[in-house]
Amino acid sequence: EMVGPHETSVWTKSIFPFLERTPAANRGPGAYRTWEELRASDDVGVITAVKNKSINFHANLAEVRALAPDLIFSARFQHILKEDLIAVAPLGVLNMHPGALPKYRGLYVDLRAMLQGDVRQTMTLHRISDTGIDTGEVVDTAEVET
């Protein structure tokens, strides 16, 4: 069943709500933390973006600036970061991309890799240093067999 128009809908409509209903003690050591648990922690900054607006929207950008992050990390994020946002963190922006770069830029990369017959899936950690889509320097990769 299709959850939504973007692959991130699976996370926001299914996985995150499931985690939020599951007590932390039942998730096991090293398990994912919910948004509220992250927000309450001292080691991670979380913003609440204005709904239906880009992360680059002035109010969202102001929230990011107010955190004064050293580093920004994104994963399965459907917004293209603009220069003003990229410049906020002195250590830059890292993105965890669910496919091999540069071969599989953009969305639905795991599905596209399967359709191409790839027997291994690659996660790519890369820098976001411009407004291109998944164009930054690759920092590291990890592969798993499918």
Buried (B, 14 or more C-beta within 10 A) or exposed (E): EEEEEEBBEBBBEEEBEEBEEEEEEEEEEEEEBBEEBEEEEEEEBEBEBEEEEBBBBEEBBEBBBEBEBEEBBBEBBEBBBBEEBBEBBEEBBBBBBBBBBEEBBEBBBBEBBEEEEBEEBBBBBBBBBEEEEBBBEBEEBEEEEE
